[in-house]
Amino acid sequence: MDIPRHWRLNKQRYALTGEVCPHCQAKIFPPRDVCPECGGEAKTEFGFSGKGEIYSYTNIYNAPEGYEENIPYTVALVKLEEGPMITAQLTDLGDQPLEIGMPVEMITRKIRSDGDERGLLIYGYKFRPLVSA
């Protein structure tokens, strides 16, 4: 990944910043500038809460290139409280059994390294079981 692209995606990766359609109020993630619901222009930033629930999940044992150091790992479809569904890795699971509908929260973690030991470290969102306060 090139460095300019990395910085351009910061809000999306670290703060779950998407867009809201001013015409139909649909919440959009990732940002697209055109609403998938009504087709209107949507360039108004929207910050998602980072909370949601597991809609579906799978365990990965044969990872794509660049992600081998993480195997095995779990990837889930997370339905955000605000509506959109996103794909993300689950983390901090411990011995806790996963369940569809389990509440989760976004957390920023290392995704992978780009290149050798001097390469760019790529951070982004993952989800963990919701920690009660």
N, C-alpha and C positions, 0 to 999 in steps of 0.2 A: 504494500500500500504506500502510495506517495504521501509525503508530509502535508502538502496543501489539502488533500482530500481528508486526511485525518483531522485537521483543525476545522474544516468546514462542517464535519459531522459531530463536533463536540456537544452541542446542545442536545441533539438527538440521542447520543450515546450516554451522556452523563446525567441528564436531567429529564429524560423522556419528554422532550419538547416536540410537539406536533403542531397541528393547526386546527382551527375551528371554522366551519363554513358560516359566513355571515348571513347566508340565505336560508339554510335549513337547520343550522346549529349542529350539524353532524361533527363529531370529533374525529380527527384524521391522524393516523400514525402508521407509517412514517409520513412526514410532510410531503405533499404532492402538488400543491398550488391549484389543483382542480379537484373539486369535491366528487368522490366516487358515487355519492348518493343522488345529487341533483345536477351535477355537471357545471355548477357555478364556480366562479373564481374564489379560491380560499387561500388567502395569504396571511391571515391573522394568527399569530402564535398562540399556542395553548399549552400550558404545562400540566401534564398528567400527574395524578397523585402518586403513582408508583404502586398502588395496591390493586390486587385482582385475585383471581382464583384459577386453579388448574382446570383447564377444559379437557386436555388430553396430554399424554406424555409417552416417551419411549426411552429406552436405554441404548446408548451408542457404544458398540464394542469395536467397530472398524471405522475409525475417524478419517475425515478428509485430510489431505496434506496440510501441515501446519498446526494441526490440532491433536496429533498423536500423543503428546505428553499428558493430555487430559483424560485418556480412556482408562476405564469406562466412565462415562458421564451421562447425565439425564437431560434431555431436552423436552420442553413442554410448550404447548399452546396455552398462553395465559390470556384470559379474558379480563381486560382492565375494567375497573369500576365504571369508567366513563364510556365503555362500549367497545372500542377496538380490540381485536385479538392479535397478539404478537407471539412470535416464536423466540424462546430464550432458554439458555441453560439454567438448570436448577443447581443450587449450591447450598452448603451448610445443612445437609439433610440428616447427617448422623445415622442413627438406627431408626429414625422415624419413618413409618410406612407412608408411601404416597397414596393419595386418594383423589379422585376426580372431585372437584369442588373445594379442595383444600385452599384456605386463604394464604396468599403469598404477598411478599413485598419486594420492590426493586432494590437492588444494592449494586454499587459499582465495584467491579472486580477485574482482574487481569483476564483477558480473553486468550491472548497468545502473543508470541514474539514474532516479529517480522525480520527475518534474516538471522545472522549469527549472534554471538553473545553481545555484540555492540549494536545490534539492530533495534528498531523501534519497538517499544512495548505497547501493545494495543489493549486499552482498557475499554470497558463498556458495561452495559447493564446485564445482570443476571437476576434471578429471583430466588428468594429463600422463604422457608415457612415463616408466616407472620409471627413476629415476636410480640407477645402481649406486654403491655406496659404496666 
